[in-house]
Amino acid sequence: VTYEKLPTPVFDGNAWQWSPDIVPSLQTQSNCPHHCNFCAISKGSDTFLQSPRTMSAKRIVDHIAAITTTTGANRFDIVDETFDISRQLALGKDLKKRGHEATWSCYLTITPNLTDPDLCTKLFDAGCRNVQLGLESLSSATLDREHKRWNKPDLYSSILRNLKGAGIQTHIFILLGLPGEPLSEGLHWLPWIEDNAE
């Protein structure tokens, strides 16, 4: 089934979240397009080594508008393995075309283009309010071995600063004990986290 043809999810109110308002979840892509060595997500999908099935921004807006009408929700949790920048900007553009306001939280790949503070502001203006980022390691050698070459540890601090400056909350993931990485590498996170706590 293509993601364009999936029906709008029905939130019937029989399950409640731990938040004062409803924050519906939407999955708009079938799989992660990356193939990081430590992760089995892409391998567990029927689109492994192929392009994920993806929902267009226009179709996401259709779902958001319908869900807002039935629930009053205007905050959404996009649960894709990664909701890339271009798709977020397209969603924000299509929301504005329809005269609809909504914001979202999502997973985002930490790519070097996020060192541009204007891009982070554009993400906020589109509707992004919270991102979860896989920093994974401070070792470039480990990241290279794990096929996560787009992660650049020397850029992590400026990217987090830019996202915060734009008003986007961040949640980071780190991995300790990746195959081939000495456990002592994990100790480098302690001063890094202290230096970047703000």
Secondary structure as GFF3:
##gff-version 3
##sequence-region A 1 198
A	DSSP	three_ten_helix	3	5	.	.	.	ID=ss1
A	DSSP	beta_strand	25	26	.	.	.	ID=ss2
A	DSSP	three_ten_helix	42	44	.	.	.	ID=ss3
A	DSSP	alpha_helix	57	71	.	.	.	ID=ss4
A	DSSP	beta_strand	75	78	.	.	.	ID=ss5
A	DSSP	alpha_helix	85	97	.	.	.	ID=ss6
A	DSSP	beta_strand	103	107	.	.	.	ID=ss7
A	DSSP	three_ten_helix	112	115	.	.	.	ID=ss8
A	DSSP	alpha_helix	117	126	.	.	.	ID=ss9
A	DSSP	beta_strand	128	136	.	.	.	ID=ss10
A	DSSP	alpha_helix	140	145	.	.	.	ID=ss11
A	DSSP	three_ten_helix	153	155	.	.	.	ID=ss12
A	DSSP	alpha_helix	156	166	.	.	.	ID=ss13
A	DSSP	beta_strand	169	174	.	.	.	ID=ss14
A	DSSP	alpha_helix	183	186	.	.	.	ID=ss15
A	DSSP	alpha_helix	189	195	.	.	.	ID=ss16
###
